[in-house]
């Protein structure tokens, strides 16, 4: 025996409520993806709208349909705001409230004057636009997680089209005034699509959350916690198997007398020094080049498409800027210097580890020659950073 329209509505409402509880539990267990909480609020509004509309199918009344319209449009508006929040990270509530108010202004007067059919047409068109807009937002963000996001875009589009079809049927029949809930094949199809879509979107939302969590853990594993730069593992994963030619350079920096800073001023001062130098590296490195912390007070920079001498000049510029920094530490002002070693890949190509080793050897030569200088591997021409006569 087939379920009637009212029973299908109740099934949709229960399905949405279960999904709401699941998403809330997922968000609450690890509150990283705030768009999930926005979806929970959207589902709460949609569930309220579904049960209000279900009541309207059993007992007509302009108040019932107006309440259902308000909840449903607010829910769809919040769903769209959640997709925008997911894609660009903006807080969703202003957008959700604005869309909800606009939809209420456009639709509620139609019910108030008795043209409920026209009001339901407006609701279906508005829902279709918001759902298709939601699909578009996830489609734009699909590169982050192609599988889940493409699936969600398809399901939101199908749900939106089913609402649009309901509006088309009412318009085709010129049903401007109904006095009851519409009863036609498009409404039944809409309920079926929404039940299937709700299940699929819920599963994909959970898969998307897991995808994001895995990416987050991977970023944490590849990032130095103190400075925010790539760590040694990430550097070797990105470049370890590469062959570097003569247009790629590796620079290794080491903060001079770092141990004495820790011993005299404490580890907090040492950590601050590391973070400040990391900022200098990040600011002094044009994209798409790579900066990483190798460990301790040692850092590495990979420069692509550099002309001869350019890497040396960049190393000098960074070293001079850092040496000029005055770092307040309590009642003391600290100043510090760095030494650097530069190595360039060979014309015929050299493994990354070989070039990194040459840069590290050049760094050792700079340390042995008195620190606060840049040394270039190959011909070992040292440049004293403190000497204003050296090239910049």
C-alpha positions as CSV (number, residue, x, y, z in Angstrom):
1,X,0.0,0.0,0.0
2,X,1.5,3.3,-1.1
3,X,1.9,6.1,1.4
4,X,-0.2,9.2,1.0
5,X,1.2,12.7,0.6
6,X,0.8,13.5,4.3
7,X,2.7,10.4,5.3
8,X,5.4,11.2,2.9
9,X,5.7,14.7,4.4
10,X,6.1,13.2,7.8
11,X,8.7,10.8,6.6
12,X,10.6,13.7,5.1
13,X,10.4,15.6,8.3
14,X,11.6,12.7,10.4
15,X,14.5,12.1,7.9
16,X,15.5,15.8,8.1
17,X,15.3,15.7,12.0
18,X,17.5,12.6,12.1
19,X,20.0,14.3,9.8
20,X,19.9,17.4,12.0
21,X,20.8,15.4,15.1
22,X,23.6,13.5,13.3
23,X,25.2,16.7,11.9
24,X,25.0,18.4,15.3
25,X,26.7,15.4,16.9
26,X,29.4,15.5,14.3
27,X,30.0,19.2,14.7
28,X,29.8,19.0,18.5
29,X,32.4,16.2,18.8
30,X,35.0,18.4,17.0
31,X,34.0,22.0,16.3
32,X,36.1,22.7,13.3
33,X,33.6,23.0,10.5
34,X,31.2,25.7,11.5
35,X,29.2,25.3,8.3
36,X,27.9,22.1,9.8
37,X,26.3,24.1,12.7
38,X,24.8,26.5,10.2
39,X,23.3,23.4,8.4
40,X,21.9,22.2,11.7
41,X,20.1,25.5,12.2
42,X,18.8,25.4,8.6
43,X,17.5,21.8,9.1
44,X,15.8,22.9,12.3
45,X,13.9,25.6,10.4
46,X,13.1,23.2,7.5
47,X,11.8,20.5,9.9
48,X,9.6,23.1,11.5
49,X,8.4,24.1,8.1
50,X,7.7,20.6,7.0
51,X,5.6,19.7,10.0
52,X,3.8,23.0,9.7
53,X,3.0,22.3,6.1
54,X,2.0,18.8,7.0
55,X,-0.5,20.3,9.4
56,X,-1.7,22.5,6.6
57,X,-2.4,19.5,4.3
58,X,-4.7,18.1,7.0
59,X,-6.5,21.3,8.0
60,X,-6.4,24.3,5.7
61,X,-5.8,27.8,6.9
62,X,-3.9,30.9,5.8
63,X,-2.1,31.1,9.1
64,X,-0.8,27.5,8.8
65,X,0.5,27.9,5.3
66,X,2.0,31.3,6.2
67,X,3.9,29.7,9.1
68,X,5.1,26.9,6.9
69,X,6.2,29.3,4.2
70,X,8.2,31.4,6.8
71,X,10.0,28.4,8.3
72,X,10.8,26.8,4.9
73,X,12.1,29.9,3.3
74,X,14.2,30.7,6.3
75,X,15.6,27.2,6.2
76,X,16.5,27.3,2.6
77,X,18.0,30.8,3.0
78,X,20.2,29.4,5.9
79,X,21.1,26.4,3.7
80,X,22.4,28.8,1.0
81,X,24.2,30.9,3.6
82,X,25.9,27.7,4.9
83,X,27.2,27.0,1.4
84,X,28.6,30.5,1.1
85,X,30.2,30.1,4.5
86,X,31.8,26.8,3.4
87,X,33.3,28.3,0.2
88,X,34.6,31.7,1.5
89,X,34.5,31.4,5.3
90,X,32.2,34.4,6.0
91,X,29.9,34.4,8.9
92,X,26.5,33.2,7.6
93,X,23.9,34.8,9.8
94,X,23.6,38.3,8.2
95,X,23.1,36.7,4.8
96,X,20.6,34.1,6.1
97,X,18.5,36.8,7.9
98,X,18.6,39.1,4.9
99,X,17.4,36.4,2.5
100,X,14.7,35.2,5.0
101,X,13.3,38.7,5.4
102,X,13.3,39.3,1.7
103,X,11.4,36.1,1.0
104,X,8.9,36.9,3.8
105,X,8.3,40.3,2.3
106,X,7.7,38.9,-1.1
107,X,5.6,35.9,-0.1
108,X,3.6,36.5,3.0
109,X,1.4,39.4,1.6
110,X,0.2,37.0,-1.1
111,X,-1.2,34.6,1.6
112,X,-2.6,37.6,3.5
113,X,-4.7,38.7,0.6
114,X,-6.0,35.2,-0.1
115,X,-4.0,34.3,-3.2
116,X,-2.4,31.3,-1.6
117,X,-1.7,29.5,-4.9
118,X,0.4,32.5,-6.0
119,X,2.1,32.4,-2.6
120,X,3.0,28.7,-3.0
121,X,4.3,29.5,-6.5
122,X,6.5,32.1,-5.0
123,X,7.7,29.6,-2.3
124,X,8.6,27.0,-4.9
125,X,10.4,29.5,-7.1
126,X,12.3,30.9,-4.2
127,X,13.2,27.4,-2.9
128,X,14.4,26.4,-6.3
129,X,16.6,29.5,-6.7
130,X,18.1,29.1,-3.2
131,X,18.8,25.4,-3.7
132,X,20.3,25.8,-7.2
133,X,22.4,28.7,-5.7
134,X,23.5,26.4,-3.0
135,X,24.5,23.8,-5.6
136,X,26.5,26.5,-7.4
137,X,28.4,27.4,-4.3
138,X,29.5,23.9,-3.7
139,X,30.4,23.4,-7.3
140,X,32.7,26.5,-7.2
141,X,34.4,24.9,-4.2
142,X,34.7,21.4,-5.8
143,X,38.5,21.4,-6.1
144,X,38.8,21.0,-2.3
145,X,36.9,17.6,-2.3
146,X,35.7,16.8,-5.8
147,X,33.7,13.7,-4.9
148,X,31.5,14.9,-2.1
149,X,31.1,18.4,-3.4
150,X,30.2,17.4,-7.0
151,X,27.7,14.9,-5.5
152,X,26.2,17.6,-3.2
153,X,25.9,20.0,-6.1
154,X,24.0,17.5,-8.2
155,X,21.6,16.6,-5.4
156,X,20.9,20.3,-4.5
157,X,20.3,21.0,-8.2
158,X,17.8,18.1,-8.5
159,X,16.0,19.2,-5.4
160,X,15.8,22.8,-6.7
161,X,14.5,21.6,-10.1
162,X,11.8,19.5,-8.3
163,X,10.6,22.7,-6.6
164,X,10.7,24.6,-9.9
165,X,8.5,21.9,-11.4
166,X,5.9,22.3,-8.7
167,X,5.7,26.0,-9.6
168,X,5.4,25.3,-13.3
169,X,2.5,22.9,-12.7
170,X,0.6,25.5,-10.6
171,X,1.3,28.3,-13.2
172,X,0.2,26.0,-16.0
173,X,-3.1,25.3,-14.3
174,X,-3.5,29.0,-13.4
175,X,-4.0,28.0,-9.8
176,X,-3.7,31.4,-8.2
177,X,-6.2,30.6,-5.4
178,X,-6.3,27.1,-3.9
179,X,-7.8,27.2,-0.4
180,X,-5.9,23.9,0.3
181,X,-2.5,22.3,-0.2
182,X,-1.8,21.5,-3.9
183,X,-2.2,17.8,-4.9
184,X,-0.5,16.8,-8.2
185,X,2.2,14.6,-9.6
186,X,4.8,17.3,-9.3
187,X,4.3,17.6,-5.5
188,X,4.7,13.8,-5.1
189,X,7.8,13.8,-7.2
190,X,9.2,16.7,-5.2
191,X,8.7,14.8,-1.9
192,X,10.4,11.7,-3.3
193,X,13.4,13.7,-4.7
194,X,13.7,15.6,-1.4
195,X,13.7,12.4,0.7
196,X,16.4,10.9,-1.6
197,X,18.3,14.2,-1.7
198,X,18.2,14.6,2.0
199,X,19.7,11.2,2.6
200,X,22.4,11.7,-0.1
201,X,23.3,15.2,1.0
202,X,23.5,14.1,4.6
203,X,25.9,11.3,3.8
204,X,28.0,13.5,1.5
205,X,28.1,16.3,4.2
206,X,29.5,13.8,6.7
207,X,32.0,12.5,4.0
208,X,33.0,16.1,3.3
209,X,33.6,16.7,7.0
210,X,35.9,13.6,7.2
211,X,37.7,14.8,4.1
212,X,38.3,18.2,5.6
213,X,39.5,16.6,8.9
214,X,42.0,14.4,7.1
215,X,43.3,17.4,5.1
216,X,43.5,19.3,8.4
217,X,45.6,16.6,10.0
218,X,47.8,16.4,7.0
219,X,48.4,20.1,7.1
220,X,49.3,19.8,10.8
221,X,51.7,17.0,10.1
222,X,53.4,19.1,7.4
223,X,53.5,22.4,9.2
224,X,55.9,23.6,11.9
225,X,53.8,24.4,14.9
226,X,55.8,27.4,16.2
227,X,56.4,29.3,13.0
228,X,53.6,28.2,10.7
229,X,56.1,27.4,7.9
230,X,56.5,24.0,6.2
231,X,58.5,21.5,8.3
232,X,61.4,19.3,7.2
233,X,59.1,16.5,6.3
234,X,57.0,18.7,4.1
235,X,60.0,20.1,2.4
236,X,61.4,16.7,1.5
237,X,58.0,15.4,0.4
238,X,57.6,18.4,-2.0
239,X,61.2,18.6,-3.3
240,X,63.0,15.4,-2.1
241,X,62.7,13.6,-5.5
242,X,63.3,16.7,-7.7
243,X,66.3,17.4,-9.9
244,X,67.3,21.0,-9.7
245,X,68.8,22.8,-12.7
246,X,70.8,26.0,-12.8
247,X,67.7,28.2,-12.4
248,X,66.8,26.8,-9.0
249,X,68.6,27.8,-5.8
250,X,68.6,26.6,-2.2
251,X,69.4,28.9,0.7
252,X,69.9,27.6,4.2
253,X,69.8,30.1,7.1
254,X,70.9,29.6,10.7
255,X,70.4,32.2,13.5
256,X,73.7,33.1,15.0
257,X,74.4,32.3,18.6
258,X,70.9,31.1,19.1
259,X,71.8,28.9,22.1
260,X,73.1,32.0,24.0
261,X,69.8,33.7,23.5
262,X,68.0,30.8,25.0
263,X,70.5,30.6,27.9
264,X,70.5,34.3,28.7
265,X,66.9,35.3,28.0
266,X,64.9,32.0,28.2
267,X,63.1,29.8,25.7
268,X,60.3,32.3,25.2
269,X,62.8,34.8,23.8
270,X,64.2,32.1,21.6
271,X,60.8,31.2,20.3
272,X,60.0,34.8,19.6
273,X,63.2,35.2,17.6
274,X,62.4,32.1,15.6
275,X,58.9,33.4,14.8
276,X,60.2,36.9,13.8
277,X,62.8,35.4,11.5
278,X,60.1,33.1,10.0
279,X,58.1,36.3,9.2
280,X,61.1,37.8,7.5
281,X,61.5,34.7,5.4
282,X,57.8,34.5,4.4
283,X,57.7,38.2,3.6
284,X,61.0,38.2,1.7
285,X,60.1,35.2,-0.5
286,X,58.1,35.8,-3.7
287,X,55.5,33.2,-4.6
288,X,55.6,30.4,-5.7
289,X,58.9,29.7,-3.8
290,X,59.1,27.6,-0.7
291,X,60.1,28.4,2.8
292,X,60.6,25.8,5.6
293,X,62.0,25.3,9.0
294,X,64.5,22.4,8.9
295,X,64.7,22.2,12.7
296,X,66.1,24.1,15.6
297,X,67.2,27.5,14.4
298,X,67.8,26.4,10.8
299,X,65.6,27.3,7.9
300,X,65.6,26.6,4.2
301,X,64.3,28.5,1.1
302,X,63.8,27.2,-2.4
303,X,63.9,29.8,-5.2
304,X,62.7,28.9,-8.7
305,X,63.5,30.7,-12.0
306,X,66.3,32.8,-10.5
307,X,69.1,34.5,-12.5
308,X,72.7,34.1,-11.4
309,X,73.4,36.1,-8.3
310,X,69.7,36.7,-7.5
311,X,69.5,34.1,-4.7
312,X,72.6,35.6,-3.1
313,X,71.0,39.1,-3.2
314,X,67.8,37.8,-1.6
315,X,69.7,36.1,1.2
316,X,71.6,39.3,1.9
317,X,68.4,41.4,1.9
318,X,66.7,39.0,4.4
319,X,69.8,38.9,6.6
320,X,70.1,42.7,6.7
321,X,66.5,43.2,7.5
322,X,66.6,40.7,10.3
323,X,69.9,42.2,11.7
324,X,68.2,45.6,11.8
325,X,65.2,44.4,13.8
326,X,65.0,45.5,17.4
327,X,63.1,43.0,19.5
328,X,61.9,44.1,22.9
329,X,62.1,41.5,25.6
330,X,61.1,42.9,28.9
331,X,63.5,45.7,29.7
332,X,66.0,44.4,27.1
333,X,66.1,45.0,23.4
334,X,67.5,42.1,21.5
335,X,69.2,42.2,18.1
336,X,70.4,39.1,16.3
337,X,72.0,38.1,13.0
338,X,71.9,35.1,10.7
339,X,74.4,33.3,8.5
340,X,73.4,31.8,5.2
341,X,74.6,29.3,2.6
342,X,73.5,29.4,-1.0
343,X,73.7,26.7,-3.6
344,X,72.4,26.5,-7.2
345,X,71.5,23.4,-9.2
346,X,73.7,22.3,-12.0
347,X,73.1,22.9,-15.7
348,X,72.5,19.2,-16.3
349,X,70.5,18.8,-13.1
350,X,71.4,17.8,-9.5
351,X,69.3,16.0,-6.9
352,X,67.6,18.2,-4.3
353,X,69.5,16.6,-1.4
354,X,72.8,17.2,-3.1
355,X,72.0,20.9,-3.6
356,X,70.7,21.2,0.0
357,X,73.9,19.6,1.2
358,X,76.0,22.1,-0.8
359,X,74.0,25.0,0.7
360,X,74.5,23.5,4.2
361,X,78.3,23.2,3.6
362,X,78.3,26.9,2.5
363,X,76.4,27.8,5.7
364,X,79.1,26.0,7.7
365,X,81.8,28.0,5.9
366,X,79.9,31.3,6.7
367,X,79.8,30.3,10.4
368,X,83.4,29.4,10.4
369,X,84.3,32.7,8.7
370,X,82.8,34.7,11.5
371,X,79.0,34.5,11.1
372,X,76.6,37.3,9.9
373,X,77.5,36.6,6.3
374,X,76.3,34.8,3.2
375,X,78.4,32.1,1.5
376,X,77.8,30.8,-2.0
377,X,78.7,27.1,-2.7
378,X,80.8,26.3,-5.7
379,X,83.2,29.3,-5.6
380,X,82.7,30.1,-1.9
381,X,82.7,33.8,-2.3
382,X,81.8,35.1,1.2
383,X,79.9,38.3,1.7
384,X,79.9,39.9,5.1
385,X,76.4,41.1,5.7
386,X,77.6,43.8,8.0
387,X,79.9,45.2,5.3
388,X,78.0,48.0,3.6
389,X,80.4,47.8,0.7
390,X,79.2,44.3,-0.4
391,X,76.5,43.9,-3.0
392,X,72.9,44.1,-1.9
